[in-house]
């Protein structure tokens, strides 16, 4: 497992880098070795059906959970480090060494004249195993220290907008207290400054300063989500994780909130990880899109490229489910179903996440990659 710092992150080309991220809850692999990066200023859409691990990915990035495995880098610094990769490396090295030693010991029994040579090789194997275990244990200790001593100010530069605007707001706090809470936690004590920031951000999200003294139950769903957005924006973050921010809202209000996020993105120079299951909304709002299925990233490409040329059968299934306001199209629209056991044969070839065409990544085997490339060239 590598824990190096990425030069493309440090030079500002990439703001966030997620490497082999895993989040397990007991035997449940909610997120399983997901990798992607988000460039400064872009909107990265993360889509998939409910339960596929989108929200868990976002919560792990912002450190509501410590990752089980993999690394999260933000502005060149590792803010999340999991131990799974190091444990797997030790387990794999142990298994390989055991197999090699067993073969050499069997050879020594069959050929006693080779025993001295084999014993020397066995000693070398054990020494190498000991070194591998030591290196990985040191890396695990370093990862634990970094998780415990992460730069809180750096992590604060990532803020989250939660899916449920009702449950995410404390009903016993006024809007002023909700929005100002982050500033208070950071140690800001100037009440006049805090009030100015609260009023300014309320204006930015389309509310008025009179709303500051009210409680959450006095607002509609759309207004509550605007309060949630204000709570995130007031911290002047560089990145926002928007976890299905419009799924609980009426369609007309959804458009208002999406347009608000677009305006804030332009005005404040925000980078956004936009989590959703509505592909039509994601296409409108995102520069690049990653598709998740059962905890794994199955496809990643530019928004236009993904809609124009979907490769993975699950992505094609999602796209076929998008309704259009066209009665003639709807009469003939063919739904594509996705059945992993039917659509893939991984009994011999194992899949990996690979770049099939420039900028377009798909989880596939060698034979599937060949088929996808032929479909593009054809």
ABEGO torsion letter per residue (X at the ends): XBABBBAAAAAGABABBBBGBBBBBEABBABBGBBBBBBBGBBBBBBEBBGAGAAAAAAAAAGABBBABEBBBBGGBBABBBAAAAAAAAAAAAAAAAAAAAAAAAAAAABAAAAAAAAAAAAAAAAAAAAAAAAAAAAAAAAAAAAAABBAAAAAABBBBBABAAAABBAABBAAAAAAAAAAAAGBABAAAAAAAAAAAAAAAGBBAAAAABBAAABBAAAAAAAAAAAAAAAGBABBBBBGAAAABBAAAAAAAAAAAAAAAAAAGBBBBBBBABAAAAAAABABBBBBBGGBBABBBBAAAAAABBABAAAAAAAAABBBBBAAAAAABBBBBBBAAAABBAAABBBBBBBABBGBBBBBBAAAAAAAAAAAAX
